[in-house]
Amino acid sequence: MTSEAVGNRGGWSRRRALGLLAGAVPAVLAGCAGSDGTTGSATNAPTAPSAEAGAGSGTESATAEPSPARTGPQPLYIGTYTSAEGGGDGIGVATYDPRSGRVTGEGTIGGVGDPSYLAVHPDGRTLYAVNERPEGGVTAVRLSDRKVLGTRSSGGEAPCHLSVHPSGRWLLSANYGSGSVAVHPVEESGALGERTDLVVHSSPAPGPGQDGPHAHQIVTSPDGGHVLAVDLGTDTVYTYRLDESRGTLTEVSRARLRAGAGPRHLTFHPEGRYAYLANEVDNTVVVCAYEPDRGRLAPGPPQPTGTGAGTNYPAQLVVTPDGSYAYLANRGHDSLTRYAVEANGARLRLLDTVPVGGDFPRQIALSPDGGLLFAALQRSSAVSVFEVDVDSGGLRRAGAPFASPVAVCALPL
């Protein structure tokens, strides 16, 4: 990682005057290969012109209290496929300026194979990566000295997502290839212990065109009471209760999507009563009502992604810390869809789409303050950075994309 993307976020003075929004946004799904079965190849990153979204949308969500702007370089970690042609040598290390969006390369954490998705421990001291390989694994890295603390088997094939339970005591991972989810204990050092549970999604039967279950994401609900696993192969979101003393999962509910939807990624509204689901196969998004007490997810009707006809493969959604706007990464359309979040999270209103500035935006993430959006451009081998306007939710490119080999996950801290 040797190049830099230099951005200038001047001009949006109202957002600066209000201050950057508080609240950390948890890392979200990078996911595995698209439905076409590709893992991507390196190409030169384009230098597309800047794109700016439209005006305000009259959202009804409550806003978070402003906090002082962060200053100085902040950490950015980038996942890749080390086994792909033109891939990286491990986890990319960079920093970004929270005001300008400028990204500067700082090297690589070697010794981690195919780290296609990344997550950080709540205490910020340990980074975790999946090893998306036939014999899947999960790896822990101590950030103070970038020491690899070891790898544990994920118990399945091609893990593509992982997350840390809010308690910091358990690591959760999803095995795409074998349709299973796993739990590992987190030791005091941040290293991982032996797996304590493995649950295979053996029912319902796979959806149209699917050869079996394909667990694509596992995440804890905002209230911390339940763990939800999204399975593209079975068109189902499974809700589990985690036994925090033994590290085992007990299923408590299932939410079925329409056959062939191919659910890929779930993102909660900050207030925790609604969640938004990106369906990879049928190119839709769904607003889901969520009952924290029972862990029950109730999907609503499918909604458009704004990308029109043609192959798209939407990847994932993120929501701003104040809950006012949501963004969807469109891999076929090579764009970001902007939605206004209305009725305290119960509605998504499609506003527009913005060119992402590259090819195949595999994953997107907001900076913790919500001021920047990062898009990992798998087939462009780059990461695009956008400024997020707090009033309109508009996106403005913050300079040229940052070159990074087969970038499939960008994790700003």
Salt bridges, closest charged atoms under 4 A:
GLU4 OE1 - ARG102 NH2 2.59
ASP36 OD2 - ARG379 NH2 2.97
GLU52 OE1 - ARG396 NH2 2.79
GLU60 OE2 - ARG347 NH2 3.39
ASP114 OD2 - ARG133 NE 2.78
ASP123 OD1 - HIS121 ND1 3.01
ASP123 OD2 - ARG125 NE 3.05
GLU132 OE1 - ARG362 NH2 3.91
ASP145 OD2 - ARG142 NH2 2.70
GLU194 OE2 - ARG152 NH1 2.64
ASP211 OD1 - HIS214 NE2 2.74
ASP231 OD2 - HIS201 ND1 2.68
ASP243 OD2 - ARG246 NE 3.13
GLU244 OE2 - HIS165 NE2 3.93
GLU251 OE2 - ARG254 NE 2.47
GLU280 OE1 - HIS216 NE2 3.93
GLU280 OE1 - ARG264 NH1 2.63
GLU280 OE1 - ARG331 NH2 3.27
ASP282 OD2 - ARG258 NE 2.95
GLU291 OE1 - ARG294 NE 2.91
GLU291 OE2 - ARG296 NH1 3.36
GLU342 OE1 - ARG347 NE 3.54
GLU342 OE2 - ARG349 NE 2.57
ASP352 OD2 - ARG338 NH2 2.85
ASP369 OD2 - ARG70 NE 3.55
GLU387 OE2 - ARG15 NE 3.56
ASP391 OD2 - ARG14 NE 2.65
